Amino acid sequence: MICVETRHTEAALPAQINKTDRNDARGITQMMRVGLYKPVHVKTQGIRMPLTARKFVQAKNVDVENNLRGLLRGNQP
């Protein structure tokens, strides 16, 4: 299975007169036949879950640091 870059596909399809799902599918099929597409890598669930957890922990760490800075700043004249 090949995942196609959406912005590239969207730029190639606006020449259609009738914008329907069927015409979109035909346009994408034609792009694949001719080779006018950019394949992209899609992260699997096994990779995405640890990255999401890491991002969450980083955000909470920044929140704690900012909270401490605010508390310490409030005590100074």
N, C-alpha and C positions, 0 to 999 in steps of 0.2 A: 504494500500500500504506500502511496506517495502522498504526502501532505503538501499542498501548494500554498505559496505565500499569498495572502488574501489581497493585499494592496496591489500586487502585480496583476492578479486576476481581475480585480475590480476595474483597473485601468484599461484592460483589454475588452471588457464586456459592454461598455456604455453605447456602442454603436448599434445595439439591438433596438428595433422599433417597438416591439411588444415585450415588456419586461415580465416574464412569467418564469416559474420554476423550471418548466420544460425547456424554455429557450435558454435559460441559464445553464442547464445541464448540457444542452447541445453545444453551447459556446465553450464550456469547460472541456468537454470531450474533444472538440476541434483543437483547442489549445494543446491538449495532451498529445494528439496525433501529430501535430506540426512541431511540437517541442518548444512552444512558447510559454514555459512555466519555470518558476524557481522552486525547487524542492526545499523544504524546511525541516528542521529536526524538532520533534515534539517530545517534551519530557514525559517519561512514563510516571505512573503513580508512585513507583518505588523511589524515584528521584525527587519528585515534586513534594512529597510529604516531609522529608527531612529539611528541604529548603524552606518550606513554609514554617516549620517549627523553629528553625534557626532565625528566620526573619522576625517571628513573634518574640523570641527571647531577646533579640537585639533591641527591638522596640521597647520592651519592658525595661531593659537595662538603661536605655536612654531616659525613659520616664523617671526611673529612680534617681539617676544622676541629676536631672533637672529639678526634681522635687527637693533633693538635698541642697542644691545650690540656692534655691528659692528660700528654704528655711534658714540657711546660714546667712544669706544676704539680709533677711528681715531683722536679724538681731543687731546689725551694725548701724551706728548712727548716721 
